[in-house]
Structures are given as structure tokens and as C-alpha cells.
Amino acid sequence: MIDLHTHSLFSDGVLLPTELVRRAEYKGYRAIAITDHVDQSNLDFVVPRIAELAESLNKVMGIKTIPGVEITHVPPVYIAELAIRARSLGAKLVVVHGETIVEPVPSGTDHYAVSAEIDILAHPGLIDPNDVEIAAKRGIFLEISARKGHSLTNGHVAKLALEMGAKLVLDTDAHEPSDLITIEHAVAIAKGAGLDQDRISMMFTNSEQIIQRVT
């Protein structure tokens, strides 16, 4: 299992980053990205600490730890700027908190996100087909979410991604230990989104490609 969207107590998760990584390793994960929620107020605090920890853990653990961020609920016009700043501070993976239907995410977030230098648009909700097309052209991955609530629009995201040629990944958006899943559970979630086995295998390959690209 490769999980590119998780949270520690540096945002709204419940675990220290090291414990999050260890629990993922115990669960059978091969790689995990720690992508705590950031905006202008905490970016320069969170990113360097996670980057330093990841470098340390990768020297001694069998699981690969990727330092990242999830740009969350910011006015959309600031997304591109924050993505650049996050990378300059050590984030290897930039995720944007998309327009999930269960939170009041600012309108326009999906569009500004796929126009910025990011890697993954998380749980993009009822994303517009034009934005899916932009994501496909720019190589930005759209997320199939294992998280309750965010997962309600997985079918919509999967359908448009297949139609427009956008690439998909599946992540947990884990906030606590029980959110971490097995590969079998991931497959079941993907099937529930309407993906067949070939598409599911391709989706997991996409996660592998991201790991290779950022490490």
C-alpha cells in the first residue's frame, strides 16, 4: 500500500509523525506521505520539521516517508504561491484540499489547484469536466478517497477521469490509526468507485510513479 495523503498532530491528526509512519509500516505500507494541513500561517513551521523527520526515518525504516503538505481552505488565488513556498521549504509532495461536498471549501479551489504546480488534487468533489481536462493535460493526479464523506463523490471523479484521461490515485486521508487500510480494502473502495481491475492496477502504478518522481 502506498498512501500519499495522511495527517499527524501537526494539523488535525492524532499521532506523532513517527508513530503514524510506524503504524503504517506495521500495516504493511511501503510508502507514506505526511501531508498536514497548511495555509500561510503555519507553512514555515510544519514543512521543515516533517522534511527533517522524513530524512531521519528513511535512513533506518523499511517504509519510505515522503514530506508533503495539503494546502487547505485557502483563498484559491493563493494556492499557486503556497505550492511554490512549500517546495522551497522541503515538501516533496504538494496536495490541495479539493472541493469536497462535505466541507465549505471556497469555490474555484479545484480550478486554481489544477492550474498550479501541485501533484495531487484531493477529494475534488463534483469537479468540473473542464478542470479534469486541465488536470489530465498537466499531469496532476485526482484522488479517490477512502475517507468517509469525501468518498461520496468518488464515482463522479472516477467517471470523468476515465473520460478525460486524467490519472487517479487512491489515498486514505488518514487522521488516526483506524483510517489506515490494507491493499484489499483499497481495491474494494476502487471497485465501489466503478473502476475495473485493469484501472485499479493502473491507479496503483500511478502512486508508484509519484514515489519515484519525488524521491
C-alpha positions in Angstrom: 0.0 0.0 0.0 1.2 3.5 -0.9 -0.7 6.3 0.8 0.0 9.8 -0.4 -2.4 11.8 1.9 -2.2 11.5 5.7 -2.2 13.8 8.8 -0.3 13.9 12.0 -0.8 16.0 15.1 0.9 18.9 13.3 -2.6 19.5 11.9 -5.7 17.6 12.8 -4.4 14.1 13.1 -3.9 12.4 16.5 -0.5 10.8 16.1 3.1 12.0 16.3 4.5 11.8 12.7 6.9 8.9 13.7 4.0 6.9 15.2 1.9 7.4 12.1 4.8 6.1 10.0 5.4 3.1 12.3 1.7 2.2 12.3 1.6 2.4 8.5 4.7 0.2 8.3 3.1 -2.3 10.7 0.0 -2.3 8.5 2.1 -3.3 5.5 2.6 0.0 3.8 5.6 0.5 1.5 5.4 4.3 1.4 3.5 7.1 3.2 3.3 10.8 2.7 2.7 13.1 5.6 0.6 15.9 4.3 -0.6 18.0 7.1 -3.0 20.9 6.5 -1.3 24.2 5.8 -2.0 27.8 5.0 0.1 31.0 5.2 0.1 30.8 9.0 1.8 27.5 9.6 3.6 26.5 6.4 7.0 27.6 7.5 6.6 25.7 10.8 5.2 22.4 9.6 7.2 21.7 6.4 10.8 21.9 7.6 10.0 19.7 10.6 8.3 17.0 8.6 11.1 17.1 6.0 13.8 16.7 8.7 11.9 13.8 10.2 11.4 12.1 6.9 15.1 12.2 6.1 15.9 10.7 9.5 13.3 7.9 9.3 14.3 7.0 5.8 17.7 6.1 7.0 16.5 3.4 9.4 13.0 2.2 8.4 11.8 -0.1 5.7 8.9 2.2 4.8 9.5 5.3 2.7 8.3 8.5 4.3 7.5 11.5 2.0 7.3 15.0 3.4 4.4 16.9 2.0 1.6 19.3 2.6 -2.1 19.7 2.0 -3.0 23.3 1.1 -6.3 23.6 2.8 -9.3 26.1 2.6 -7.1 29.0 1.5 -8.5 31.6 -0.9 -7.9 29.9 -4.3 -5.7 32.8 -5.7 -3.0 31.9 -3.1 -2.7 28.2 -4.0 0.0 28.6 -6.6 2.1 30.8 -4.4 1.8 28.4 -1.4 2.7 25.4 -3.5 6.0 27.1 -4.6 6.8 28.1 -1.0 6.1 24.6 0.3 8.5 23.1 -2.2 11.2 25.7 -1.2 10.8 24.6 2.4 11.3 20.9 1.7 7.9 19.5 0.7 8.4 16.7 -1.9 4.6 16.3 -2.5 2.0 19.1 -2.7 -1.6 18.2 -2.3 -4.5 20.6 -2.4 -7.7 20.1 -0.4 -10.3 19.9 -3.1 -13.9 20.9 -3.2 -15.3 18.0 -1.2 -19.1 18.3 -0.8 -18.9 17.8 3.0 -16.9 20.9 3.8 -17.3 24.6 2.8 -14.2 24.7 0.5 -14.0 28.0 -1.4 -15.5 27.8 -4.9 -12.7 27.8 -7.5 -10.3 25.8 -5.5 -10.3 22.9 -7.9 -9.7 25.2 -10.9 -6.8 27.1 -9.3 -5.3 23.9 -8.0 -5.1 22.1 -11.3 -3.6 25.3 -12.7 -0.8 25.4 -10.1 2.4 23.3 -9.7 0.9 20.6 -7.5 0.9 16.9 -7.5 -2.5 15.7 -6.3 -5.9 17.3 -6.0 -7.5 15.5 -3.1 -11.2 14.6 -2.9 -12.2 17.1 -5.7 -15.9 16.6 -5.1 -18.2 17.4 -8.1 -15.2 18.7 -10.1 -16.0 20.4 -13.4 -15.1 18.4 -16.6 -13.0 21.3 -17.8 -10.9 21.1 -14.7 -10.5 17.4 -15.1 -9.3 18.0 -18.7 -6.7 20.6 -17.3 -5.5 18.1 -14.8 -5.1 15.5 -17.5 -3.1 17.8 -19.7 -0.9 19.0 -16.8 -0.2 15.6 -15.2 -2.0 16.4 -12.0 -3.4 13.3 -10.2 -7.0 13.2 -8.9 -7.7 11.4 -5.7 -10.1 8.6 -5.0 -10.7 9.0 -1.3 -11.1 6.3 1.4 -12.3 8.9 3.9 -15.9 8.9 5.0 -17.7 11.9 3.5 -15.1 12.7 0.9 -15.6 9.4 -0.7 -19.2 10.2 -1.6 -18.2 11.7 -5.0 -15.6 9.0 -5.9 -17.8 7.7 -8.6 -18.1 11.1 -10.2 -14.3 11.7 -10.1 -13.5 8.3 -11.5 -16.0 8.6 -14.3 -14.7 11.9 -15.5 -11.1 10.9 -15.1 -11.6 7.9 -17.4 -13.4 10.0 -19.9 -10.8 12.8 -19.9 -7.7 10.7 -19.5 -6.8 12.1 -16.1 -4.7 10.0 -13.7 -6.0 8.7 -10.4 -4.5 7.8 -7.1 -6.2 6.3 -4.0 -5.4 7.7 -0.6 -6.8 7.4 2.9 -6.6 11.0 4.2 -5.8 9.2 7.5 -6.2 11.2 10.7 -6.0 8.3 13.2 -4.8 4.7 13.3 -8.1 3.2 12.2 -8.0 5.2 9.0 -5.0 3.2 7.7 -6.2 0.5 5.3 -5.0 -2.7 3.7 -4.4 -3.1 0.0 -7.5 -5.3 -0.1 -9.7 -2.6 1.3 -8.2 -0.1 -1.2 -9.2 -2.4 -4.0 -12.7 -2.6 -2.7 -13.0 1.2 -2.5 -11.8 1.5 -6.0 -14.3 -1.1 -7.2 -17.0 0.9 -5.4 -16.0 3.9 -7.5 -16.7 1.9 -10.6 -13.1 1.0 -11.6 -12.3 -2.4 -13.1 -9.2 -4.4 -12.2 -7.1 -3.0 -15.0 -7.9 0.6 -14.0 -7.2 -0.2 -10.4 -3.8 -1.7 -11.2 -3.1 1.4 -13.3 -4.1 3.6 -10.3 -1.7 1.8 -8.0 1.1 2.2 -10.6 0.4 5.9 -10.6 1.2 6.0 -6.9 4.4 4.2 -7.6 5.4 6.7 -10.3 4.8 9.6 -7.9 7.1 8.0 -5.3 9.8 7.5 -8.0 9.4 11.1 -9.1 9.6 12.8 -5.7 12.3 10.6 -4.1 
